[in-house]
Amino acid sequence: MLAGAVSFLYSIPCDSFQTLLQQDPTKAILAIKEIIMLTTDMRSTLMSRTVSEGRLNMFKAATTFQKRFNCSCHLAINKISHIGDDFVVDYFSGFKDKLNLQIYDMDGKSILNRYVKPEFGGSQRLLLESYIHQTQGIRFLKISDNKCSISKGFSILD
């Protein structure tokens, strides 16, 4: 799970992080480690069982990453709804640029990779048809373009 989290953070489009990664790879790696450790949800039951003494929180980690490296983004995922066998994603894009839509499982394995082209900049709705056939669990939706990316977790229940 941790390897998936690290690769997810590395995949966030952010010029300042990429510059750091090229100039000082060790410092970039340590920054990722620090972000993951600082954004962990502490759990008393994990105190002596894990290095972080808590549970990985990808939302906090991605948000902290974007703030630390000043990765401004014009994208937002407003809502992910389950309607019948489909999922509906309400999102905002400030531009009409082609977007990459990706869904990952908890291990960082890519489940869906699709490109979409918004008709206009602003609020959008995207239908993921028959997505419910996926096994239950927690998933992460990532929407990105060549300027930034945004992610949000959601769950699939039986």
Buried (B, 14 or more C-beta within 10 A) or exposed (E): EBEBBBEBBBBBBBEEBBEBBEEEEEEBBEBBEEBBEEBBEEEEEBEEEBEBBBEBBBEBBBBBBBEBBEBEBBBBBEEBEBEEEEBBBBBBBBBEBEBBBBBBBBEBEEEEEEEBEBEEEEEBEBEBEEBBEBEEEEBBBBBBBEBBBBBBBBEBEE
